[in-house]
Amino acid sequence: MRSIRYFGNGDVHLADVPEVQLTRPDDVKIRVAYCGVCGSDLHTKRAELDQLYGDVHSGMPMGHEATGTVVELGPAATAKGLKIGDRVTYYFNTHCGSCYHCRNGQEQFCTSMRANMGAMSDFLVVPEQSVYKLNDTCSLQRGALIEPISVSLHGIDLCRIRPGMSVAISGGGAMGLILTQLALRSGATKLTVFEPIASKREMALRLGARYAIDPLTEDRAAAAQKITGGIGFDVVIEASGNWRACDGIQKLVARGGLLEFFAALYRHDYDYPMNLLEAFFQEITIIGGVMQSPYMFPRSVALADELDLDALLVDGCVFTPEQVAEAFEAQMNGRTIKSLICFDPEAK
């Protein structure tokens, strides 16, 4: 089968590998339709995460934002009523359900977690617990954004936004634009998106942001003061994944406000600078990254029909597996908001 793999030093390419098979009684085999390119995939392509991966020269499977069709079920895959032909998405982590963290409502910290990557392939095999049926009204293309919704939803939950709070989001990529929509639905006001690419700023305004500001040409702190009447934002979410956007971002936050580093995969040698005396007088809460999507998928599947996801799937965002280099490049240079790789052109 075709499978996009990472071979280290920024080398991502399509490989021919043996087709995956069921190995556990509760396994589900999925014919992949679409798989999105995640921001973490771009970090991988830039060789920024090599120190985390170890030896990948034999080819590390890639992809975790996928939809597809069930083609085979293990004999014990009966809990969710799945059937051959069901249109599904999946969560790429499997949790033990027994360790301290799982029993404490923190499955994202499971000590026996298994990551089921490899969704940039013709076929994918995962345990039934990871599989979720799509609503009949959700296309397989739009369903490929459910995993990004789930991470964004966890980020919004952690921010504790209450109706009337002022909110700023740094970064207008797919995650930033999903966060924009979720923040609005949480009651955010004065919603401001800081984004250097003009087309993404326009999209943020279309999706409901009150302000969209180019941080390369305007002073962010001055803009925050003007928009909030000199107070600062109650909640600031850094979602660009660019370490350069972090410097000075706490200056956008109001006293007693909250700063969330949503896109936490910054370069490993970057240390966030913070003056502790200044932090003392600000008394802000800092959330150091959003750890996956604990318990988020049922809500995210429901939200797929409520959010404007078609706006993120701009013309030219779908690529064949053979065009993987173009798919990555298009997302890195901003031509697409979210690149999708299509493994099954007949899928709907």
C-alpha positions as CSV (number, residue, x, y, z in Angstrom):
1,M,0.0,0.0,0.0
2,R,1.0,3.6,-0.4
3,S,2.2,5.3,2.8
4,I,3.8,8.7,3.4
5,R,6.8,8.2,5.7
6,Y,9.4,10.4,7.4
7,F,13.0,9.3,7.0
8,G,14.8,12.0,9.0
9,N,16.5,15.3,8.2
10,G,13.4,16.7,6.6
11,D,12.9,13.8,4.2
12,V,9.2,13.1,3.7
13,H,8.1,11.0,0.8
14,L,5.7,8.3,-0.4
15,A,6.7,4.7,0.1
16,D,5.3,1.3,-0.9
17,V,4.9,-0.8,2.3
18,P,3.0,-4.0,3.2
19,E,-0.7,-3.4,3.8
20,V,-1.6,-3.2,7.5
21,Q,-3.7,-6.1,8.9
22,L,-5.8,-6.6,12.1
23,T,-3.7,-7.9,15.0
24,R,-6.1,-7.5,18.0
25,P,-9.6,-8.7,18.4
26,D,-11.0,-5.2,18.7
27,D,-9.1,-3.7,15.8
28,V,-10.8,-1.8,13.0
29,K,-9.4,-1.5,9.5
30,I,-10.2,1.8,7.7
31,R,-9.8,2.6,4.0
32,V,-8.4,6.2,4.3
33,A,-10.2,8.8,2.3
34,Y,-8.5,12.1,3.4
35,C,-5.7,13.0,5.8
36,G,-4.9,16.5,6.8
37,V,-1.4,18.0,7.1
38,C,-1.0,19.0,10.8
39,G,1.3,21.8,12.0
40,S,3.3,19.1,13.7
41,D,3.8,17.5,10.3
42,L,5.3,20.8,9.1
43,H,7.6,20.8,12.2
44,T,8.7,17.3,11.2
45,K,9.3,18.4,7.6
46,R,11.5,21.1,8.8
47,A,13.5,18.5,10.9
48,E,12.6,20.5,14.1
49,L,11.5,17.3,16.0
50,D,14.2,14.9,15.0
51,Q,15.5,14.8,18.6
52,L,12.1,13.4,19.7
53,Y,11.9,10.7,17.1
54,G,15.2,8.8,17.4
55,D,16.1,6.5,14.5
56,V,13.6,7.0,11.7
57,H,15.7,6.1,8.7
58,S,13.5,3.0,8.1
59,G,10.5,5.3,7.7
60,M,8.2,6.7,10.4
61,P,4.5,6.6,9.5
62,M,2.9,10.0,9.3
63,G,-0.6,11.5,9.6
64,H,-3.3,11.6,12.3
65,E,-6.1,13.8,11.0
66,A,-8.0,11.3,8.9
67,T,-11.4,10.1,7.7
68,G,-12.3,6.9,5.8
69,T,-14.5,3.9,5.5
70,V,-14.6,0.8,7.7
71,V,-13.5,-2.2,5.6
72,E,-12.9,-4.9,8.3
73,L,-13.8,-5.4,11.9
74,G,-12.2,-7.7,14.5
75,P,-14.5,-10.1,16.3
76,A,-14.4,-8.0,19.5
77,A,-15.0,-4.7,17.8
78,T,-18.7,-4.6,18.9
79,A,-19.0,-1.9,21.5
80,K,-19.9,1.0,19.1
81,G,-22.1,-0.9,16.6
82,L,-19.7,-0.2,13.7
83,K,-20.4,-1.8,10.4
84,I,-18.5,-2.4,7.2
85,G,-19.0,0.7,5.1
86,D,-19.4,3.2,8.0
87,R,-17.8,6.6,7.4
88,V,-15.5,7.3,10.3
89,T,-12.8,9.5,11.8
90,Y,-10.4,8.4,14.5
91,Y,-8.4,9.7,17.5
92,F,-4.7,8.8,17.1
93,N,-4.1,7.8,20.8
94,T,-5.2,4.7,22.5
95,H,-5.5,4.8,26.3
96,C,-5.2,2.0,28.9
97,G,-8.1,3.2,31.0
98,S,-6.5,1.7,34.1
99,C,-3.5,3.9,35.1
100,Y,-3.7,6.7,37.7
101,H,-4.2,9.4,35.1
102,C,-6.9,7.6,33.1
103,R,-8.8,6.9,36.3
104,N,-8.3,10.5,37.3
105,G,-9.9,12.0,34.2
106,Q,-6.6,12.8,32.5
107,E,-6.3,10.3,29.7
108,Q,-3.9,12.7,27.9
109,F,-1.3,11.7,30.5
110,C,-1.9,7.9,30.2
111,T,1.3,6.0,31.2
112,S,0.6,3.3,28.7
113,M,-0.6,5.4,25.8
114,R,-0.1,4.1,22.2
115,A,0.0,6.5,19.3
116,N,-1.6,5.1,16.2
117,M,-0.1,7.2,13.4
118,G,0.2,6.3,9.8
119,A,-3.1,7.8,8.6
120,M,-1.3,9.2,5.5
121,S,-1.7,5.7,4.0
122,D,-4.2,3.7,1.9
123,F,-5.2,1.8,5.0
124,L,-5.1,2.3,8.7
125,V,-5.7,-0.2,11.6
126,V,-6.7,1.1,15.0
127,P,-8.5,-0.2,18.1
128,E,-12.3,0.3,18.2
129,Q,-12.0,2.8,21.1
130,S,-10.3,5.3,18.7
131,V,-13.0,5.2,16.0
132,Y,-15.9,7.6,15.7
133,K,-18.7,7.5,13.2
134,L,-19.3,10.7,11.2
135,N,-22.7,12.3,11.1
136,D,-24.5,11.6,7.8
137,T,-24.4,15.4,7.1
138,C,-20.6,15.6,7.4
139,S,-18.5,14.9,4.3
140,L,-15.3,12.9,4.6
141,Q,-13.4,16.1,3.6
142,R,-14.9,18.2,6.4
143,G,-14.5,15.3,8.8
144,A,-10.7,15.4,8.4
145,L,-10.9,18.6,10.5
146,I,-12.5,16.9,13.5
147,E,-9.2,16.0,15.1
148,P,-8.0,19.7,14.8
149,I,-11.4,20.7,16.3
150,S,-10.8,18.3,19.2
151,V,-7.5,19.9,20.1
152,S,-8.9,23.4,19.7
153,L,-11.9,22.5,21.9
154,H,-9.6,21.3,24.7
155,G,-7.7,24.5,24.4
156,I,-10.9,26.5,24.7
157,D,-12.0,24.5,27.7
158,L,-8.7,25.2,29.4
159,C,-9.1,29.0,28.8
160,R,-12.3,29.1,30.8
161,I,-13.8,31.9,28.6
162,R,-17.0,33.4,30.0
163,P,-19.4,35.5,27.9
164,G,-18.2,39.0,27.7
165,M,-14.4,38.3,28.1
166,S,-12.1,39.9,25.6
167,V,-10.0,37.4,23.6
168,A,-7.0,37.6,21.3
169,I,-5.6,34.8,19.1
170,S,-2.1,34.8,17.7
171,G,-2.1,32.9,14.4
172,G,-4.7,32.6,11.7
173,G,-3.9,29.1,10.4
174,A,-6.4,26.2,10.6
175,M,-6.2,26.0,14.3
176,G,-6.4,29.7,14.9
177,L,-9.5,29.9,12.7
178,I,-11.2,27.0,14.5
179,L,-10.3,28.6,17.8
180,T,-11.8,31.9,16.5
181,Q,-15.1,30.2,15.9
182,L,-15.1,28.3,19.2
183,A,-14.1,31.4,21.2
184,L,-17.1,33.3,19.6
185,R,-19.4,30.4,20.6
186,S,-18.0,30.7,24.1
187,G,-19.0,34.4,24.3
188,A,-15.7,36.1,23.4
189,T,-15.8,39.9,22.7
190,K,-13.4,42.2,21.0
191,L,-12.1,39.0,19.3
192,T,-8.8,39.9,17.7
193,V,-6.6,37.7,15.4
194,F,-3.0,38.6,14.9
195,E,-1.9,37.1,11.5
196,P,0.7,38.2,9.0
197,I,-0.9,36.7,5.9
198,A,-3.6,39.0,4.4
199,S,-5.9,36.2,3.1
200,K,-6.0,34.6,6.6
201,R,-6.8,37.9,8.2
202,E,-9.7,38.3,5.7
203,M,-10.8,34.8,6.6
204,A,-10.7,35.6,10.3
205,L,-12.9,38.6,9.8
206,R,-15.3,36.5,7.7
207,L,-15.5,33.9,10.5
208,G,-16.5,36.5,13.1
209,A,-13.3,38.2,14.4
210,R,-13.9,41.8,15.2
211,Y,-10.3,42.8,14.4
212,A,-7.5,41.2,12.3
213,I,-4.1,42.7,12.7
214,D,-0.8,42.2,10.9
215,P,1.8,41.8,13.7
216,L,4.6,42.5,11.2
217,T,3.4,46.0,10.5
218,E,1.5,47.0,13.7
219,D,2.6,46.9,17.3
220,R,0.6,44.2,19.0
221,A,0.8,45.7,22.5
222,A,-0.3,49.1,21.2
223,A,-3.2,47.5,19.3
224,A,-4.2,45.5,22.4
225,Q,-4.3,48.6,24.5
226,K,-6.4,50.5,21.9
227,I,-8.9,47.7,21.4
228,T,-9.4,47.0,25.1
229,G,-9.3,50.6,26.4
230,G,-5.9,50.2,28.0
231,I,-6.8,47.0,30.0
232,G,-5.4,44.2,27.8
233,F,-7.2,41.0,26.8
234,D,-8.7,38.7,29.3
235,V,-7.5,35.7,27.3
236,V,-4.7,35.5,24.8
237,I,-4.1,32.2,22.9
238,E,-0.8,31.8,21.0
239,A,-1.7,29.4,18.2
240,S,0.8,30.2,15.5
241,G,3.4,27.7,16.6
242,N,6.1,30.2,15.7
243,W,8.5,30.9,18.6
244,R,9.0,34.4,17.3
245,A,5.4,35.2,18.1
246,C,5.9,34.4,21.7
247,D,8.3,37.1,22.7
248,G,6.4,39.9,24.4
249,I,3.0,38.2,24.0
250,Q,2.3,38.6,27.8
251,K,2.1,42.3,27.2
252,L,-1.3,41.7,25.5
253,V,-2.8,40.1,28.6
254,A,-4.8,42.0,31.2
255,R,-4.0,41.9,34.8
256,G,-5.5,38.7,36.2
257,G,-5.8,37.4,32.6
258,L,-4.9,34.1,31.0
259,L,-2.2,33.3,28.4
260,E,-2.3,29.9,26.7
261,F,0.6,28.6,24.5
262,F,-1.8,26.5,22.5
263,A,0.7,25.4,19.8
264,A,3.3,24.1,22.1
265,L,5.7,22.5,19.6
266,Y,8.1,25.4,19.4
267,R,11.7,24.8,18.6
268,H,13.4,22.8,21.4
269,D,16.1,25.4,22.1
270,Y,13.6,28.3,22.6
271,D,13.2,29.5,26.2
272,Y,10.3,31.9,26.7
273,P,11.5,35.1,28.3
274,M,9.5,36.4,31.2
275,N,10.3,39.0,33.8
276,L,9.0,37.5,37.0
277,L,8.6,40.8,38.8
278,E,6.4,42.0,36.0
279,A,4.5,38.7,36.2
280,F,4.0,39.2,39.9
281,F,2.2,42.5,39.3
282,Q,0.2,41.1,36.4
283,E,-0.9,37.9,38.3
284,I,-1.6,36.2,35.0
285,T,-2.3,32.5,34.5
286,I,-0.1,30.7,32.0
287,I,-1.1,27.4,30.3
288,G,2.0,25.8,28.8
289,G,0.5,24.0,25.8
290,V,-2.5,21.9,25.0
291,M,-1.9,18.2,25.5
292,Q,-3.9,16.4,22.9
293,S,-7.7,15.9,23.0
294,P,-8.9,14.1,26.1
295,Y,-12.6,13.1,25.9
296,M,-13.1,15.7,23.1
297,F,-14.1,13.6,20.1
298,P,-17.9,13.1,20.7
299,R,-18.3,16.9,21.1
300,S,-16.0,17.5,18.1
301,V,-18.0,15.2,15.9
302,A,-21.1,17.2,16.8
303,L,-19.4,20.5,16.2
304,A,-18.3,19.5,12.7
305,D,-21.8,20.4,11.5
306,E,-21.9,23.7,13.4
307,L,-18.6,25.3,12.5
308,D,-17.8,26.8,9.1
309,L,-15.2,24.2,8.0
310,D,-15.7,24.7,4.2
311,A,-14.1,28.1,4.6
312,L,-10.9,26.4,5.7
313,L,-10.9,24.1,2.7
314,V,-10.0,26.6,0.0
315,D,-9.7,25.7,-3.7
316,G,-6.6,23.7,-4.4
317,C,-6.3,22.3,-0.9
318,V,-6.6,18.6,-2.0
319,F,-3.6,16.7,-3.2
320,T,-2.8,13.1,-4.2
321,P,-0.3,11.1,-2.2
322,E,2.2,11.5,-5.0
323,Q,1.9,15.3,-4.5
324,V,2.9,15.2,-0.8
325,A,5.7,17.7,-1.3
326,E,3.4,20.2,-2.9
327,A,0.8,19.6,-0.1
328,F,3.4,20.4,2.6
329,E,4.8,23.4,0.7
330,A,1.3,24.9,0.0
331,Q,0.5,24.9,3.7
332,M,3.9,26.2,4.8
333,N,3.7,29.2,2.4
334,G,0.1,30.0,3.2
335,R,-1.4,29.0,-0.1
336,T,-3.7,26.6,1.7
337,I,-5.1,26.9,5.2
338,K,-5.3,23.2,5.5
339,S,-3.8,20.8,2.9
340,L,-5.6,17.4,2.6
341,I,-4.1,14.3,1.0
342,C,-6.7,12.2,-0.7
343,F,-6.1,8.4,-0.8
344,D,-9.6,7.5,-2.1
345,P,-10.9,9.8,-4.8
346,E,-14.2,8.0,-4.9
347,A,-15.0,8.7,-1.3
348,K,-17.6,11.3,-0.4
